[in-house]
Amino acid sequence: MHIIVTILITLIAVLHLYIAWFEIFAWESRGPRIFSTFPKQLFAPTKAMAANQGVYNGFLAAGLIWSLLIRDPVWQTYIALCFLLFVAVAGIYGGATVSKRIYVVQAAPAILALVLLFLI
């Protein structure tokens, strides 16, 4: 895999590790500062839901990291493709239903990595 794609996948994986940590462990402490338009009284009741989302983000990060550790170039590409598609779809859905910012933060980097994966 080309170094640019590897760097992009690494950055996307780190982002999803951060999101997983935030949603699982810091939802009530940091959440109100990050999501200032979300009513503060709803953070405690939505803690389990956010943690569940965090687990999914952890799976995305794990899959992307796994793709970086595979030695066979064909399988490495297949696994990277699979998890980048998962991230892109989640980012597109989140951008359409929650916040346009999710397009930029989550979907755009994954789509860029997908394009580069095929071009390079």
N, CA, C and O atoms as CSV, one atom per row, in Angstrom:
chain,resi,resn,atom,element,x,y,z
A,1,MET,N,N,0.848,-1.172,0.000
A,1,MET,CA,C,0.000,0.000,0.000
A,1,MET,C,C,0.893,1.233,0.000
A,1,MET,O,O,1.905,1.279,0.699
A,2,HIS,N,N,0.520,2.207,-0.769
A,2,HIS,CA,C,1.296,3.440,-0.879
A,2,HIS,C,C,1.320,4.175,0.461
A,2,HIS,O,O,0.369,4.090,1.239
A,3,ILE,N,N,2.396,4.888,0.722
A,3,ILE,CA,C,2.601,5.561,2.009
A,3,ILE,C,C,1.506,6.592,2.300
A,3,ILE,O,O,1.104,6.743,3.454
A,4,ILE,N,N,1.019,7.299,1.287
A,4,ILE,CA,C,-0.031,8.303,1.506
A,4,ILE,C,C,-1.319,7.639,1.979
A,4,ILE,O,O,-1.980,8.137,2.890
A,5,VAL,N,N,-1.672,6.518,1.363
A,5,VAL,CA,C,-2.871,5.781,1.773
A,5,VAL,C,C,-2.677,5.236,3.184
A,5,VAL,O,O,-3.601,5.277,3.997
A,6,THR,N,N,-1.513,4.738,3.470
A,6,THR,CA,C,-1.214,4.212,4.803
A,6,THR,C,C,-1.355,5.303,5.860
A,6,THR,O,O,-1.934,5.071,6.922
A,7,ILE,N,N,-0.835,6.475,5.576
A,7,ILE,CA,C,-0.947,7.597,6.523
A,7,ILE,C,C,-2.402,7.985,6.722
A,7,ILE,O,O,-2.838,8.201,7.853
A,8,LEU,N,N,-3.149,8.075,5.645
A,8,LEU,CA,C,-4.567,8.427,5.736
A,8,LEU,C,C,-5.352,7.395,6.548
A,8,LEU,O,O,-6.155,7.760,7.407
A,9,ILE,N,N,-5.122,6.120,6.279
A,9,ILE,CA,C,-5.803,5.062,7.035
A,9,ILE,C,C,-5.421,5.143,8.513
A,9,ILE,O,O,-6.272,4.964,9.384
A,10,THR,N,N,-4.157,5.410,8.795
A,10,THR,CA,C,-3.713,5.551,10.182
A,10,THR,C,C,-4.427,6.711,10.870
A,10,THR,O,O,-4.883,6.575,12.006
A,11,LEU,N,N,-4.524,7.846,10.189
A,11,LEU,CA,C,-5.198,9.016,10.764
A,11,LEU,C,C,-6.687,8.736,11.004
A,11,LEU,O,O,-7.235,9.133,12.032
A,12,ILE,N,N,-7.329,8.063,10.067
A,12,ILE,CA,C,-8.746,7.715,10.224
A,12,ILE,C,C,-8.922,6.752,11.388
A,12,ILE,O,O,-9.872,6.881,12.160
A,13,ALA,N,N,-8.017,5.789,11.521
A,13,ALA,CA,C,-8.084,4.839,12.640
A,13,ALA,C,C,-7.906,5.560,13.974
A,13,ALA,O,O,-8.634,5.285,14.928
A,14,VAL,N,N,-6.955,6.470,14.047
A,14,VAL,CA,C,-6.724,7.228,15.283
A,14,VAL,C,C,-7.953,8.073,15.617
A,14,VAL,O,O,-8.353,8.150,16.779
A,15,LEU,N,N,-8.548,8.699,14.617
A,15,LEU,CA,C,-9.770,9.474,14.833
A,15,LEU,C,C,-10.864,8.591,15.431
A,15,LEU,O,O,-11.546,8.999,16.371
A,16,HIS,N,N,-11.033,7.390,14.891
A,16,HIS,CA,C,-12.083,6.518,15.404
A,16,HIS,C,C,-11.753,5.938,16.778
A,16,HIS,O,O,-12.659,5.643,17.557
A,17,LEU,N,N,-10.477,5.775,17.079
A,17,LEU,CA,C,-10.099,5.400,18.448
A,17,LEU,C,C,-10.475,6.516,19.422
A,17,LEU,O,O,-10.974,6.255,20.517
A,18,TYR,N,N,-10.231,7.765,19.010
A,18,TYR,CA,C,-10.601,8.904,19.849
A,18,TYR,C,C,-12.119,8.960,20.036
A,18,TYR,O,O,-12.604,9.144,21.152
A,19,ILE,N,N,-12.862,8.800,18.945
A,19,ILE,CA,C,-14.329,8.829,19.035
A,19,ILE,C,C,-14.815,7.709,19.954
A,19,ILE,O,O,-15.710,7.919,20.772
A,20,ALA,N,N,-14.228,6.523,19.820
A,20,ALA,CA,C,-14.613,5.400,20.681
A,20,ALA,C,C,-14.351,5.736,22.142
A,20,ALA,O,O,-15.215,5.521,22.993
A,21,TRP,N,N,-13.167,6.263,22.439
A,21,TRP,CA,C,-12.847,6.644,23.815
A,21,TRP,C,C,-13.841,7.673,24.343
A,21,TRP,O,O,-14.363,7.549,25.451
A,22,PHE,N,N,-14.086,8.686,23.526
A,22,PHE,CA,C,-14.984,9.764,23.926
A,22,PHE,C,C,-16.390,9.234,24.217
A,22,PHE,O,O,-16.976,9.561,25.250
A,23,GLU,N,N,-16.927,8.420,23.311
A,23,GLU,CA,C,-18.294,7.936,23.474
A,23,GLU,C,C,-18.426,6.906,24.599
A,23,GLU,O,O,-19.467,6.834,25.252
A,24,ILE,N,N,-17.394,6.123,24.825
A,24,ILE,CA,C,-17.453,5.090,25.869
A,24,ILE,C,C,-17.134,5.667,27.250
A,24,ILE,O,O,-17.825,5.365,28.223
A,25,PHE,N,N,-16.106,6.486,27.336
A,25,PHE,CA,C,-15.598,6.895,28.641
A,25,PHE,C,C,-15.815,8.367,29.010
A,25,PHE,O,O,-15.817,8.692,30.197
A,26,ALA,N,N,-15.996,9.256,28.049
A,26,ALA,CA,C,-16.044,10.685,28.368
A,26,ALA,C,C,-17.333,11.363,27.912
A,26,ALA,O,O,-17.380,12.587,27.791
A,27,TRP,N,N,-18.365,10.586,27.661
A,27,TRP,CA,C,-19.616,11.134,27.146
A,27,TRP,C,C,-20.197,12.207,28.071
A,27,TRP,O,O,-20.600,13.275,27.610
A,28,GLU,N,N,-20.239,11.923,29.361
A,28,GLU,CA,C,-20.836,12.876,30.292
A,28,GLU,C,C,-19.890,14.019,30.679
A,28,GLU,O,O,-20.348,15.120,30.983
A,29,SER,N,N,-18.590,13.767,30.669
A,29,SER,CA,C,-17.654,14.821,31.088
A,29,SER,C,C,-17.314,15.793,29.955
A,29,SER,O,O,-17.337,17.007,30.160
A,30,ARG,N,N,-17.004,15.286,28.783
A,30,ARG,CA,C,-16.632,16.160,27.664
A,30,ARG,C,C,-17.777,16.445,26.699
A,30,ARG,O,O,-17.758,17.431,25.962
A,31,GLY,N,N,-18.767,15.570,26.719
A,31,GLY,CA,C,-19.885,15.698,25.791
A,31,GLY,C,C,-20.565,17.053,25.789
A,31,GLY,O,O,-20.774,17.629,24.722
A,32,PRO,N,N,-20.918,17.580,26.962
A,32,PRO,CA,C,-21.599,18.879,26.976
A,32,PRO,C,C,-20.778,20.018,26.357
A,32,PRO,O,O,-21.352,20.964,25.818
A,33,ARG,N,N,-19.456,19.939,26.427
A,33,ARG,CA,C,-18.622,20.979,25.813
A,33,ARG,C,C,-18.550,20.813,24.300
A,33,ARG,O,O,-18.535,21.798,23.562
A,34,ILE,N,N,-18.506,19.561,23.841
A,34,ILE,CA,C,-18.374,19.304,22.411
A,34,ILE,C,C,-19.713,19.479,21.695
A,34,ILE,O,O,-19.776,20.071,20.617
A,35,PHE,N,N,-20.769,18.966,22.297
A,35,PHE,CA,C,-22.107,19.061,21.713
A,35,PHE,C,C,-22.911,20.094,22.492
A,35,PHE,O,O,-23.843,19.739,23.213
A,36,SER,N,N,-22.562,21.356,22.353
A,36,SER,CA,C,-23.164,22.416,23.166
A,36,SER,C,C,-24.644,22.643,22.860
A,36,SER,O,O,-25.360,23.196,23.694
A,37,THR,N,N,-25.116,22.228,21.687
A,37,THR,CA,C,-26.538,22.416,21.370
A,37,THR,C,C,-27.404,21.275,21.914
A,37,THR,O,O,-28.630,21.387,21.942
A,38,PHE,N,N,-26.776,20.186,22.343
A,38,PHE,CA,C,-27.490,19.036,22.911
A,38,PHE,C,C,-27.826,19.363,24.366
A,38,PHE,O,O,-26.934,19.765,25.113
A,39,PRO,N,N,-29.060,19.207,24.788
A,39,PRO,CA,C,-29.421,19.548,26.179
A,39,PRO,C,C,-28.584,18.772,27.205
A,39,PRO,O,O,-28.467,17.549,27.125
A,40,LYS,N,N,-28.010,19.490,28.158
A,40,LYS,CA,C,-27.108,18.882,29.147
A,40,LYS,C,C,-27.766,17.776,29.954
A,40,LYS,O,O,-27.100,16.819,30.347
A,41,GLN,N,N,-29.047,17.891,30.204
A,41,GLN,CA,C,-29.728,16.883,31.012
A,41,GLN,C,C,-29.893,15.554,30.264
A,41,GLN,O,O,-30.306,14.567,30.872
A,42,LEU,N,N,-29.585,15.504,28.974
A,42,LEU,CA,C,-29.733,14.266,28.213
A,42,LEU,C,C,-28.451,13.424,28.133
A,42,LEU,O,O,-28.482,12.297,27.639
A,43,PHE,N,N,-27.336,13.964,28.613
A,43,PHE,CA,C,-26.093,13.196,28.527
A,43,PHE,C,C,-26.109,11.955,29.419
A,43,PHE,O,O,-25.692,10.880,28.987
A,44,ALA,N,N,-26.578,12.089,30.638
A,44,ALA,CA,C,-26.637,10.923,31.534
A,44,ALA,C,C,-27.575,9.834,30.994
A,44,ALA,O,O,-27.186,8.667,30.963
A,45,PRO,N,N,-28.790,10.180,30.570
A,45,PRO,CA,C,-29.677,9.122,30.067
A,45,PRO,C,C,-29.215,8.474,28.754
A,45,PRO,O,O,-29.635,7.363,28.430
A,46,THR,N,N,-28.361,9.158,28.008
A,46,THR,CA,C,-27.906,8.603,26.720
A,46,THR,C,C,-26.510,7.994,26.811
A,46,THR,O,O,-25.908,7.666,25.788
A,47,LYS,N,N,-25.996,7.842,28.021
A,47,LYS,CA,C,-24.639,7.319,28.207
A,47,LYS,C,C,-24.464,5.925,27.610
A,47,LYS,O,O,-23.468,5.671,26.932
A,48,ALA,N,N,-25.405,5.024,27.847
A,48,ALA,CA,C,-25.300,3.654,27.321
A,48,ALA,C,C,-25.381,3.652,25.797
A,48,ALA,O,O,-24.669,2.895,25.136
A,49,MET,N,N,-26.242,4.491,25.244
A,49,MET,CA,C,-26.361,4.575,23.793
A,49,MET,C,C,-25.053,5.083,23.169
A,49,MET,O,O,-24.588,4.548,22.162
A,50,ALA,N,N,-24.478,6.102,23.767
A,50,ALA,CA,C,-23.219,6.642,23.266
A,50,ALA,C,C,-22.105,5.605,23.379
A,50,ALA,O,O,-21.282,5.478,22.472
A,51,ALA,N,N,-22.074,4.869,24.476
A,51,ALA,CA,C,-21.060,3.827,24.651
A,51,ALA,C,C,-21.207,2.741,23.587
A,51,ALA,O,O,-20.210,2.221,23.086
A,52,ASN,N,N,-22.426,2.406,23.248
A,52,ASN,CA,C,-22.677,1.426,22.198
A,52,ASN,C,C,-22.123,1.932,20.868
A,52,ASN,O,O,-21.486,1.176,20.134
A,53,GLN,N,N,-22.359,3.189,20.559
A,53,GLN,CA,C,-21.796,3.786,19.347
A,53,GLN,C,C,-20.267,3.768,19.411
A,53,GLN,O,O,-19.598,3.554,18.400
A,54,GLY,N,N,-19.728,3.991,20.594
A,54,GLY,CA,C,-18.287,3.966,20.767
A,54,GLY,C,C,-17.682,2.617,20.450
A,54,GLY,O,O,-16.594,2.531,19.881
A,55,VAL,N,N,-18.391,1.563,20.821
A,55,VAL,CA,C,-17.913,0.210,20.507
A,55,VAL,C,C,-17.827,0.038,18.991
A,55,VAL,O,O,-16.850,-0.515,18.485
A,56,TYR,N,N,-18.835,0.504,18.272
A,56,TYR,CA,C,-18.808,0.412,16.807
A,56,TYR,C,C,-17.643,1.201,16.224
A,56,TYR,O,O,-16.991,0.743,15.286
A,57,ASN,N,N,-17.377,2.378,16.770
A,57,ASN,CA,C,-16.233,3.153,16.290
A,57,ASN,C,C,-14.922,2.442,16.609
A,57,ASN,O,O,-13.963,2.528,15.841
A,58,GLY,N,N,-14.881,1.750,17.725
A,58,GLY,CA,C,-13.704,0.946,18.050
A,58,GLY,C,C,-13.493,-0.179,17.043
A,58,GLY,O,O,-12.359,-0.477,16.668
A,59,PHE,N,N,-14.590,-0.804,16.605
A,59,PHE,CA,C,-14.491,-1.846,15.575
A,59,PHE,C,C,-13.964,-1.283,14.264
A,59,PHE,O,O,-13.155,-1.920,13.590
A,60,LEU,N,N,-14.422,-0.089,13.902
A,60,LEU,CA,C,-13.918,0.542,12.674
A,60,LEU,C,C,-12.412,0.782,12.783
A,60,LEU,O,O,-11.662,0.490,11.852
A,61,ALA,N,N,-11.981,1.310,13.918
A,61,ALA,CA,C,-10.551,1.554,14.126
A,61,ALA,C,C,-9.768,0.244,14.084
A,61,ALA,O,O,-8.704,0.175,13.468
A,62,ALA,N,N,-10.286,-0.787,14.733
A,62,ALA,CA,C,-9.602,-2.087,14.758
A,62,ALA,C,C,-9.451,-2.652,13.352
A,62,ALA,O,O,-8.389,-3.166,13.001
A,63,GLY,N,N,-10.495,-2.561,12.551
A,63,GLY,CA,C,-10.426,-3.060,11.175
A,63,GLY,C,C,-9.417,-2.304,10.338
A,63,GLY,O,O,-8.685,-2.902,9.548
A,64,LEU,N,N,-9.373,-0.992,10.505
A,64,LEU,CA,C,-8.398,-0.191,9.748
A,64,LEU,C,C,-6.971,-0.512,10.190
A,64,LEU,O,O,-6.069,-0.614,9.358
A,65,ILE,N,N,-6.768,-0.668,11.489
A,65,ILE,CA,C,-5.437,-1.033,11.994
A,65,ILE,C,C,-5.059,-2.422,11.490
A,65,ILE,O,O,-3.917,-2.647,11.089
A,66,TRP,N,N,-5.995,-3.338,11.507
A,66,TRP,CA,C,-5.765,-4.687,10.989
A,66,TRP,C,C,-5.302,-4.614,9.535
A,66,TRP,O,O,-4.375,-5.322,9.141
A,67,SER,N,N,-5.944,-3.765,8.743
A,67,SER,CA,C,-5.556,-3.664,7.327
A,67,SER,C,C,-4.101,-3.226,7.170
A,67,SER,O,O,-3.439,-3.602,6.203
A,68,LEU,N,N,-3.612,-2.445,8.104
A,68,LEU,CA,C,-2.226,-1.982,8.032
A,68,LEU,C,C,-1.223,-3.071,8.406
A,68,LEU,O,O,-0.043,-2.973,8.068
A,69,LEU,N,N,-1.687,-4.097,9.096
A,69,LEU,CA,C,-0.797,-5.157,9.573
A,69,LEU,C,C,-0.737,-6.365,8.634
A,69,LEU,O,O,0.092,-7.254,8.826
A,70,ILE,N,N,-1.590,-6.403,7.645
A,70,ILE,CA,C,-1.642,-7.537,6.728
A,70,ILE,C,C,-0.485,-7.436,5.740
A,70,ILE,O,O,-0.248,-6.373,5.166
A,71,ARG,N,N,0.226,-8.525,5.544
A,71,ARG,CA,C,1.403,-8.539,4.666
A,71,ARG,C,C,1.044,-8.738,3.188
A,71,ARG,O,O,1.679,-8.157,2.308
A,72,ASP,N,N,0.038,-9.550,2.926
A,72,ASP,CA,C,-0.360,-9.823,1.548
A,72,ASP,C,C,-1.022,-8.570,0.955
A,72,ASP,O,O,-2.048,-8.128,1.473
A,73,PRO,N,N,-0.466,-7.987,-0.113
A,73,PRO,CA,C,-0.984,-6.722,-0.641
A,73,PRO,C,C,-2.432,-6.799,-1.143
A,73,PRO,O,O,-3.173,-5.822,-1.033
A,74,VAL,N,N,-2.832,-7.929,-1.683
A,74,VAL,CA,C,-4.206,-8.060,-2.176
A,74,VAL,C,C,-5.186,-8.050,-1.010
A,74,VAL,O,O,-6.174,-7.315,-1.029
A,75,TRP,N,N,-4.911,-8.871,0.011
A,75,TRP,CA,C,-5.800,-8.911,1.171
A,75,TRP,C,C,-5.765,-7.608,1.952
A,75,TRP,O,O,-6.780,-7.174,2.496
A,76,GLN,N,N,-4.615,-6.996,2.005
A,76,GLN,CA,C,-4.500,-5.705,2.683
A,76,GLN,C,C,-5.432,-4.688,2.029
A,76,GLN,O,O,-6.119,-3.930,2.713
A,77,THR,N,N,-5.444,-4.682,0.707
A,77,THR,CA,C,-6.315,-3.768,-0.023
A,77,THR,C,C,-7.786,-4.096,0.213
A,77,THR,O,O,-8.597,-3.192,0.414
A,78,TYR,N,N,-8.133,-5.380,0.189
A,78,TYR,CA,C,-9.529,-5.794,0.400
A,78,TYR,C,C,-10.036,-5.370,1.788
A,78,TYR,O,O,-11.139,-4.840,1.922
A,79,ILE,N,N,-9.225,-5.608,2.794
A,79,ILE,CA,C,-9.654,-5.285,4.161
A,79,ILE,C,C,-9.724,-3.769,4.344
A,79,ILE,O,O,-10.659,-3.263,4.964
A,80,ALA,N,N,-8.745,-3.048,3.810
A,80,ALA,CA,C,-8.780,-1.583,3.875
A,80,ALA,C,C,-10.026,-1.060,3.156
A,80,ALA,O,O,-10.715,-0.176,3.664
A,81,LEU,N,N,-10.306,-1.600,1.991
A,81,LEU,CA,C,-11.480,-1.207,1.219
A,81,LEU,C,C,-12.757,-1.425,2.031
A,81,LEU,O,O,-13.611,-0.541,2.100
A,82,CYS,N,N,-12.883,-2.579,2.632
A,82,CYS,CA,C,-14.063,-2.919,3.426
A,82,CYS,C,C,-14.284,-1.914,4.559
A,82,CYS,O,O,-15.377,-1.365,4.696
A,83,PHE,N,N,-13.257,-1.672,5.364
A,83,PHE,CA,C,-13.434,-0.800,6.517
A,83,PHE,C,C,-13.522,0.671,6.133
A,83,PHE,O,O,-14.203,1.441,6.811
A,84,LEU,N,N,-12.852,1.075,5.068
A,84,LEU,CA,C,-13.018,2.456,4.585
A,84,LEU,C,C,-14.433,2.678,4.073
A,84,LEU,O,O,-15.003,3.750,4.274
A,85,LEU,N,N,-15.005,1.676,3.413
A,85,LEU,CA,C,-16.399,1.781,2.974
A,85,LEU,C,C,-17.335,1.905,4.173
A,85,LEU,O,O,-18.273,2.702,4.149
A,86,PHE,N,N,-17.086,1.122,5.219
A,86,PHE,CA,C,-17.902,1.227,6.434
A,86,PHE,C,C,-17.848,2.654,6.995
A,86,PHE,O,O,-18.877,3.236,7.339
A,87,VAL,N,N,-16.641,3.204,7.080
A,87,VAL,CA,C,-16.468,4.557,7.612
A,87,VAL,C,C,-17.164,5.575,6.711
A,87,VAL,O,O,-17.843,6.476,7.203
A,88,ALA,N,N,-16.999,5.437,5.408
A,88,ALA,CA,C,-17.610,6.381,4.467
A,88,ALA,C,C,-19.132,6.351,4.566
A,88,ALA,O,O,-19.776,7.400,4.604
A,89,VAL,N,N,-19.700,5.161,4.606
A,89,VAL,CA,C,-21.168,5.042,4.702
A,89,VAL,C,C,-21.661,5.636,6.021
A,89,VAL,O,O,-22.653,6.364,6.041
A,90,ALA,N,N,-20.976,5.329,7.118
A,90,ALA,CA,C,-21.367,5.887,8.410
A,90,ALA,C,C,-21.258,7.413,8.387
A,90,ALA,O,O,-22.117,8.105,8.932
A,91,GLY,N,N,-20.209,7.933,7.761
A,91,GLY,CA,C,-20.030,9.380,7.673
A,91,GLY,C,C,-21.070,10.055,6.796
A,91,GLY,O,O,-21.539,11.148,7.112
A,92,ILE,N,N,-21.430,9.414,5.704
A,92,ILE,CA,C,-22.471,9.971,4.829
A,92,ILE,C,C,-23.816,9.969,5.546
A,92,ILE,O,O,-24.552,10.955,5.505
A,93,TYR,N,N,-24.131,8.864,6.199
A,93,TYR,CA,C,-25.398,8.782,6.939
A,93,TYR,C,C,-25.427,9.803,8.078
A,93,TYR,O,O,-26.420,10.506,8.264
A,94,GLY,N,N,-24.341,9.878,8.833
A,94,GLY,CA,C,-24.272,10.844,9.928
A,94,GLY,C,C,-24.349,12.274,9.431
A,94,GLY,O,O,-24.967,13.123,10.074
A,95,GLY,N,N,-23.728,12.549,8.292
A,95,GLY,CA,C,-23.792,13.884,7.711
A,95,GLY,C,C,-25.193,14.248,7.252
A,95,GLY,O,O,-25.602,15.407,7.331
A,96,ALA,N,N,-25.916,13.264,6.778
A,96,ALA,CA,C,-27.283,13.507,6.305
A,96,ALA,C,C,-28.292,13.606,7.446
A,96,ALA,O,O,-29.296,14.307,7.323
A,97,THR,N,N,-28.035,12.909,8.556
A,97,THR,CA,C,-29.041,12.840,9.617
A,97,THR,C,C,-28.696,13.617,10.888
A,97,THR,O,O,-29.593,13.979,11.650
A,98,VAL,N,N,-27.403,13.878,11.127
A,98,VAL,CA,C,-27.021,14.500,12.392
A,98,VAL,C,C,-26.404,15.885,12.175
A,98,VAL,O,O,-26.924,16.885,12.669
A,99,SER,N,N,-25.307,15.935,11.443
A,99,SER,CA,C,-24.592,17.195,11.251
A,99,SER,C,C,-23.760,17.132,9.974
A,99,SER,O,O,-23.096,16.131,9.704
A,100,LYS,N,N,-23.802,18.192,9.205
A,100,LYS,CA,C,-23.007,18.268,7.964
A,100,LYS,C,C,-21.513,18.157,8.266
A,100,LYS,O,O,-20.730,17.749,7.408
A,101,ARG,N,N,-21.129,18.517,9.468
A,101,ARG,CA,C,-19.716,18.441,9.873
A,101,ARG,C,C,-19.181,17.006,9.795
A,101,ARG,O,O,-17.991,16.798,9.559
A,102,ILE,N,N,-20.055,16.025,9.992
A,102,ILE,CA,C,-19.639,14.620,9.940
A,102,ILE,C,C,-19.162,14.244,8.542
A,102,ILE,O,O,-18.288,13.389,8.390
A,103,TYR,N,N,-19.738,14.886,7.513
A,103,TYR,CA,C,-19.236,14.665,6.153
A,103,TYR,C,C,-17.747,14.991,6.076
A,103,TYR,O,O,-16.951,14.219,5.541
A,104,VAL,N,N,-17.394,16.140,6.618
A,104,VAL,CA,C,-16.016,16.624,6.523
A,104,VAL,C,C,-15.070,15.806,7.394
A,104,VAL,O,O,-13.981,15.436,6.955
A,105,VAL,N,N,-15.484,15.524,8.622
A,105,VAL,CA,C,-14.613,14.858,9.586
A,105,VAL,C,C,-14.476,13.365,9.313
A,105,VAL,O,O,-13.390,12.805,9.465
A,106,GLN,N,N,-15.574,12.713,8.909
A,106,GLN,CA,C,-15.550,11.263,8.801
A,106,GLN,C,C,-15.625,10.776,7.357
A,106,GLN,O,O,-14.788,9.981,6.931
A,107,ALA,N,N,-16.608,11.239,6.605
A,107,ALA,CA,C,-16.817,10.697,5.256
A,107,ALA,C,C,-15.731,11.142,4.271
A,107,ALA,O,O,-15.204,10.315,3.526
A,108,ALA,N,N,-15.397,12.409,4.257
A,108,ALA,CA,C,-14.436,12.922,3.271
A,108,ALA,C,C,-13.064,12.235,3.354
A,108,ALA,O,O,-12.537,11.832,2.317
A,109,PRO,N,N,-12.464,12.086,4.550
A,109,PRO,CA,C,-11.171,11.386,4.598
A,109,PRO,C,C,-11.261,9.936,4.119
A,109,PRO,O,O,-10.353,9.444,3.450
A,110,ALA,N,N,-12.355,9.255,4.462
A,110,ALA,CA,C,-12.514,7.862,4.027
A,110,ALA,C,C,-12.676,7.781,2.509
A,110,ALA,O,O,-12.098,6.910,1.860
A,111,ILE,N,N,-13.460,8.690,1.959
A,111,ILE,CA,C,-13.642,8.702,0.498
A,111,ILE,C,C,-12.332,9.033,-0.196
A,111,ILE,O,O,-12.002,8.419,-1.211
A,112,LEU,N,N,-11.582,9.987,0.330
A,112,LEU,CA,C,-10.271,10.317,-0.237
A,112,LEU,C,C,-9.348,9.105,-0.191
A,112,LEU,O,O,-8.663,8.811,-1.171
A,113,ALA,N,N,-9.324,8.405,0.933
A,113,ALA,CA,C,-8.486,7.204,1.052
A,113,ALA,C,C,-8.930,6.127,0.062
A,113,ALA,O,O,-8.093,5.437,-0.520
A,114,LEU,N,N,-10.235,5.979,-0.130
A,114,LEU,CA,C,-10.745,5.008,-1.105
A,114,LEU,C,C,-10.296,5.351,-2.513
A,114,LEU,O,O,-9.850,4.481,-3.262
A,115,VAL,N,N,-10.414,6.618,-2.871
A,115,VAL,CA,C,-9.985,7.051,-4.212
A,115,VAL,C,C,-8.496,6.800,-4.401
A,115,VAL,O,O,-8.076,6.259,-5.423
A,116,LEU,N,N,-7.703,7.195,-3.413
A,116,LEU,CA,C,-6.252,6.987,-3.506
A,116,LEU,C,C,-5.883,5.517,-3.526
A,116,LEU,O,O,-4.912,5.130,-4.177
A,117,LEU,N,N,-6.639,4.700,-2.826
A,117,LEU,CA,C,-6.394,3.253,-2.804
A,117,LEU,C,C,-6.477,2.682,-4.218
A,117,LEU,O,O,-5.728,1.768,-4.564
A,118,PHE,N,N,-7.377,3.213,-5.029
A,118,PHE,CA,C,-7.535,2.717,-6.388
A,118,PHE,C,C,-6.627,3.416,-7.396
A,118,PHE,O,O,-6.262,2.826,-8.413
A,119,LEU,N,N,-6.263,4.654,-7.126
A,119,LEU,CA,C,-5.427,5.404,-8.066
A,119,LEU,C,C,-3.945,5.114,-7.934
A,119,LEU,O,O,-3.210,5.163,-8.919
A,120,ILE,N,N,-3.508,4.816,-6.737
A,120,ILE,CA,C,-2.070,4.644,-6.499
A,120,ILE,C,C,-1.697,3.169,-6.539
A,120,ILE,O,O,-0.530,2.822,-6.361
